[in-house]
Every structure is written in C-alpha cells, then in structure tokens.
Amino acid sequence: MKTTLLVFLSAFLLPVYAAEYNSIRPLLMEAIAAPTGHAAGTITGQFAENFKRMSGSGMPVFANVTTVHVFEEEGCRRLNLHLKQSGVITTEGKPADFDISYGINLCRDGNPPAGIM
C-alpha cells in the first residue's frame, strides 16, 4: 500500500520534463505559441554542455518557461525562463539544486516587441 501511494503521489509532485530541446529558442517559441503560455523540457546540446561545464554537475538541465505579460503587439510576450540543475557542488562542498531565472521580451518573429528596449 505504501509503495502504491508513493508512486501515485510522485506522479503529481515531481515535475515532468518529457520534451527535449537542443537550445533555448525552440522552448521560448513554444511558450509564445502555447494557449497556456507555458513550455517545459530538458535542455540538451551545446547550451546544456556549457551549463554543465560551468556548474560542475553532469545532471540534466531543466527549463520552464511561463508567460508573465502579453503585449498588445500580436505574438509578443514577456517570458520568464527558469533553469534548474541538481547536483551542483556548493562552496561548502555539498550538492544542491541551482536555479536561475531570466526575463525575456520576445515576439514570434524572434525580435523584441517594437518600442520595448
């Protein structure tokens, strides 16, 4: 019974990052196009390799993009890009999660909204 409950709860409590993206850009574009304004996945490719090299952790790099604001200009959004990686060694020598977020003004055409700098 305990094992079944744990498996059941894990399905709801743990994030699922089934999609893989070779770079950040396709993930951002998917969030702009999504009716929910959200996209998430595992980052692979050169970006992930550089991230892993800088962090010193070989664990996957997870990304979550949410829409913070919808601009009047068609297809333009203010996005929050949140990156997370486990197993990053702290200055105390202990593994921990590393999180960083970026705010990005972006349109479907890949440019920032007109008049926003």
C-alpha positions as CSV (number, residue, x, y, z in Angstrom):
1,M,0.0,0.0,0.0
2,K,2.8,2.5,0.9
3,T,4.6,1.8,-2.4
4,T,1.4,2.4,-4.4
5,L,0.7,5.6,-2.6
6,L,4.3,6.9,-3.1
7,V,4.1,6.1,-6.8
8,F,0.8,7.8,-7.1
9,L,2.0,11.0,-5.2
10,S,5.2,11.1,-7.2
11,A,3.2,11.5,-10.4
12,F,1.7,14.7,-9.1
13,L,4.6,16.1,-7.1
14,L,7.6,15.6,-9.4
15,P,7.9,17.8,-12.5
16,V,7.8,16.0,-15.8
17,Y,10.2,17.2,-18.5
18,A,9.5,14.8,-21.3
19,A,10.3,17.1,-24.2
20,E,14.0,17.7,-25.1
21,Y,15.2,20.9,-26.7
22,N,18.6,21.3,-28.4
23,S,18.6,25.0,-27.5
24,I,16.6,27.5,-25.5
25,R,15.0,29.3,-28.6
26,P,12.5,26.5,-29.6
27,L,11.3,26.3,-26.0
28,L,10.7,30.1,-25.9
29,M,8.8,29.9,-29.2
30,E,6.7,27.0,-28.0
31,A,5.7,29.0,-24.9
32,I,4.7,32.0,-27.1
33,A,2.6,29.7,-29.3
34,A,1.0,27.7,-26.5
35,P,-2.5,28.6,-25.4
36,T,-1.3,28.3,-21.8
37,G,1.8,30.4,-22.4
38,H,3.9,27.6,-20.9
39,A,6.5,25.2,-22.1
40,A,9.0,23.0,-20.2
41,G,11.6,20.5,-21.1
42,T,15.2,19.2,-20.8
43,I,17.8,21.3,-22.5
44,T,20.4,19.3,-24.5
45,G,23.1,20.3,-27.0
46,Q,25.8,22.9,-26.7
47,F,23.9,25.1,-24.3
48,A,23.5,22.3,-21.8
49,E,27.1,21.2,-22.2
50,N,28.3,24.7,-21.4
51,F,25.9,24.9,-18.5
52,K,27.2,21.6,-17.1
53,R,30.8,22.6,-17.5
54,M,30.3,25.9,-15.6
55,S,28.2,24.3,-12.9
56,G,30.4,21.2,-12.5
57,S,27.4,18.9,-12.4
58,G,26.6,16.3,-15.0
59,M,22.9,16.3,-14.1
60,P,20.3,17.3,-16.7
61,V,19.4,21.0,-17.2
62,F,15.6,21.5,-16.9
63,A,13.9,24.6,-18.3
64,N,10.4,26.0,-17.5
65,V,9.1,29.0,-19.5
66,T,6.0,30.9,-18.4
67,T,4.3,33.9,-19.8
68,V,4.4,36.9,-17.5
69,H,2.8,39.5,-19.7
70,V,1.1,39.6,-23.1
71,F,2.0,42.7,-25.1
72,E,-0.5,44.5,-27.4
73,E,1.7,43.7,-30.4
74,E,0.5,40.4,-31.8
75,G,2.6,37.3,-30.8
76,C,4.7,39.2,-28.3
77,R,5.2,38.2,-24.7
78,R,7.2,38.8,-21.6
79,L,8.6,35.4,-20.7
80,N,10.2,34.0,-17.5
81,L,12.8,31.4,-18.3
82,H,13.7,29.3,-15.3
83,L,16.6,26.9,-15.5
84,K,17.3,24.3,-12.8
85,Q,20.0,21.7,-12.3
86,S,20.6,19.3,-9.4
87,G,24.0,18.1,-8.1
88,V,25.8,21.4,-8.2
89,I,28.5,21.5,-5.6
90,T,28.3,24.5,-3.2
91,T,31.3,26.3,-1.7
92,E,30.7,24.1,1.3
93,G,31.3,21.1,-0.8
94,K,27.7,19.8,-0.7
95,P,25.5,19.1,-3.7
96,A,22.5,21.4,-4.1
97,D,20.0,22.5,-6.7
98,F,21.0,25.5,-8.8
99,D,18.2,27.8,-10.1
100,I,18.3,30.9,-12.2
101,S,15.6,32.9,-13.9
102,Y,15.7,35.3,-16.8
103,G,13.0,37.8,-18.0
104,I,12.8,38.0,-21.8
105,N,10.7,40.2,-24.0
106,L,10.2,38.2,-27.2
107,C,7.9,38.0,-30.3
108,R,7.0,35.1,-32.5
109,D,9.4,36.5,-35.2
110,G,12.3,36.3,-32.8
111,N,12.6,40.0,-32.2
112,P,11.7,42.1,-29.1
113,P,8.4,43.9,-29.2
114,A,8.5,47.3,-31.1
115,G,9.3,50.2,-28.8
116,I,10.4,47.9,-25.9
117,M,14.1,48.1,-25.0
